[in-house]
Amino acid sequence: MLCLANEQVDVMVSEPGRVNELLDEAEAVLRQTPQRFAGILVTRHEPGRYTLALSDAVPFGETREQILS
């Protein structure tokens, strides 16, 4: 499940085999945002729960990951 709000996409994965597919979809949604100065930060909060957000800390055109759990 994808949920878009304020240049951020929350991803909840109920089927582990779909993690990459859903994260790719969320990244594609953020790349369509008319923003030219931020990259994308993927945060894993716990297994199956991710947030993708535009971040000034990530260079434009790049995607970086962080794991909180």
C-alpha positions in Angstrom: 0.0 0.0 0.0 1.3 3.5 -1.0 0.2 6.7 0.7 1.5 10.1 -0.6 1.6 13.2 1.6 3.8 16.3 1.4 6.7 15.0 -0.7 6.7 11.8 1.3 5.4 8.3 0.5 4.6 5.7 3.2 4.8 2.1 2.1 3.3 -0.8 4.1 4.2 -4.2 2.7 2.1 -7.2 3.7 3.7 -9.6 1.1 7.5 -9.7 1.6 7.9 -10.7 -2.0 6.6 -7.3 -3.2 9.0 -5.1 -1.2 11.1 -4.1 -4.1 8.1 -3.6 -6.4 6.4 -1.3 -4.0 9.5 0.7 -3.1 10.2 1.2 -6.9 6.7 2.4 -7.4 7.0 4.9 -4.5 10.4 6.1 -5.8 8.8 6.7 -9.2 6.0 8.7 -7.7 8.5 11.0 -5.8 10.6 11.5 -9.0 7.6 13.0 -10.6 7.4 15.7 -8.0 8.5 19.1 -9.5 11.6 19.3 -7.1 15.1 19.9 -8.5 17.3 20.1 -5.4 16.7 17.0 -3.3 17.3 13.3 -3.6 15.3 10.5 -2.1 15.8 9.1 1.4 14.3 5.6 2.1 13.8 4.9 5.8 13.0 1.4 7.0 11.1 1.8 10.3 10.5 -1.9 10.8 10.1 -4.9 8.6 7.3 -4.1 6.1 7.1 -0.3 6.9 9.0 2.2 4.9 9.0 5.9 4.2 10.4 7.5 1.1 10.9 11.3 1.2 12.6 14.1 -0.7 15.6 15.1 1.3 18.1 18.0 0.9 20.6 15.8 2.7 20.7 13.5 -0.4 22.1 14.8 -3.6 19.6 15.4 -6.4 19.3 12.3 -8.6 20.4 9.9 -5.8 18.5 7.5 -3.5 19.9 6.6 -0.1 18.7 4.2 2.6 18.6 4.2 6.4 17.4 1.6 8.8 15.8 2.6 12.1 15.1 -1.0 13.3 
